[in-house]
Structures are given as structure tokens and as C-alpha cells.
Amino acid sequence: KAGGAVSLDGYNSTMVEHLWNVANNCEYRKKSTVFCEDLYDHYRRFGQLAEIIEEGPVTNCLVFDLDVFTHGEKFIHKLSNDIQRRISEFCGTRTPVYYSQSMHNATVWHFETMDFTYRLLLHYYALIFFTDPQIGNFYKRFVRDFLTYQDEVYCAAGKVVLALQFESHLRSTSGSKS
């Protein structure tokens, strides 16, 4: 079938149908006929796995630098002392991962989230560093202004919080009467 972001060329018709079924409705059970990991294996095979880690003994920060992007990782040691100091201050003990041509050109950039090692439970501005402050400020403003939750999500979250507060109130008042 056509229309997917990642080519299904090279698979037989049975596997193509299987991947479409998994994409439409997958389960996180290894014995399932629509096991999600089958689709993730496809993404890893044809896309780029984002090996950015935020938990565990080795963690990363993602650095965007035009010179490293243009000339490759061989340019990292040629960065100015000021830029290297700023990267070091931002990343701290984390290991920098530089945004590269291969990341940029990947059809799919797959973030592994099944393994707790790869969870990204932090704000984007604590993970991403732009060596050019103007570009960094642009993207921070862009995210602030355009990447927001829809009102329905805030409304549903408010209802959940209210229900939890009400249940907590009922439990605390019923426990004091006995």
C-alpha cells in the first residue's frame, strides 16, 4: 500500500499487510498478532533512531550548531572556546549529541520510548541547545506561541483534577467521622 512516510518496499505482501494492521491498532503484548514492536523495528530499519537518553548514568543534550551540521562531527573540536564553554555550561554532566545531516535527512526520526532509558521527561528547553542565541530564541518563542495543548485537553485535565480533589475530600471527611 502507498501513502506511508517510510517505504514498505522490500517486504512481501503478507508483511506489508501486517505492518499496516499494526500501524492501525497495535498491542504491547509480545504474543499479539499486532505487536507494536514490529512497527518500531520497521522504523529502526528505514528511519533514524534518536539515541538521546535522559535517564540513567549517561544522559544527553541535543546541540544545534550550524558549523557542525555543515561540516560534520570533525568540526566539533574547531568550535570557539566561547561556544564550547556555553555547551559545557548547558549540558553539564550530560554528553552532547550534535544535530547532524543524517538526522536532518532521515525520513522518520524514531524515539524509542518502550525502554525507560530513552524516556524524555523534561522540558524541551532543558534538552535542546542552539549555539546561535538568535536561532535558540526564535525556536523557544515558536514553541511557546504555537505548540500548545488544545482547549479540550486542558478542560479534561481540569475535570480529572477536580474529581481527584472531590474524592480526596470525601475520603478525608468520611474517615474523620468513624
C-alpha positions, 0 to 999 in steps of 0.5 A, spaced: 500 500 500 502 507 498 501 513 502 506 511 508 512 516 510 517 510 510 517 505 504 514 498 505 518 496 499 522 490 500 517 486 504 512 481 501 505 482 501 503 478 507 508 483 511 506 489 508 499 487 510 501 486 517 505 492 518 499 496 516 494 492 521 499 494 526 500 501 524 492 501 525 491 498 532 497 495 535 498 491 542 504 491 547 503 484 548 509 480 545 504 474 543 499 479 539 498 478 532 499 486 532 505 487 536 507 494 536 514 492 536 514 490 529 512 497 527 518 500 531 523 495 528 520 497 521 522 504 523 529 502 526 530 499 519 528 505 514 528 511 519 533 514 524 533 512 531 534 518 536 539 515 541 538 521 546 537 518 553 535 522 559 535 517 564 540 513 567 548 514 568 549 517 561 544 522 559 544 527 553 543 534 550 541 535 543 546 541 540 544 545 534 550 548 531 550 550 524 558 549 523 557 542 525 551 540 521 555 543 515 561 540 516 560 534 520 562 531 527 570 533 525 568 540 526 566 539 533 573 540 536 574 547 531 568 550 535 570 557 539 572 556 546 566 561 547 561 556 544 564 550 547 564 553 554 556 555 553 555 547 551 559 545 557 555 550 561 548 547 558 549 540 558 553 539 564 554 532 566 550 530 560 554 528 553 552 532 547 549 529 541 550 534 535 544 535 530 547 532 524 545 531 516 543 524 517 538 526 522 536 532 518 535 527 512 532 521 515 525 520 513 522 518 520 526 520 526 524 514 531 524 515 539 524 509 542 520 510 548 518 502 550 525 502 554 525 507 560 532 509 558 530 513 552 524 516 556 524 524 555 521 527 561 523 534 561 522 540 558 524 541 551 528 547 553 532 543 558 534 538 552 535 542 546 541 547 545 542 552 539 549 555 539 546 561 535 542 565 541 538 568 535 536 561 532 535 558 540 530 564 541 526 564 535 525 556 536 523 557 544 518 563 542 515 558 536 514 553 541 511 557 546 506 561 541 504 555 537 505 548 540 500 548 545 495 543 548 488 544 545 482 547 549 479 540 550 485 537 553 486 542 558 478 542 560 479 534 561 485 535 565 481 540 569 475 535 570 480 529 572 483 534 577 477 536 580 474 529 581 481 527 584 480 533 589 472 531 590 474 524 592 480 526 596 475 530 600 470 525 601 475 520 603 478 525 608 471 527 611 468 520 611 474 517 615 474 523 620 467 521 622 468 513 624 
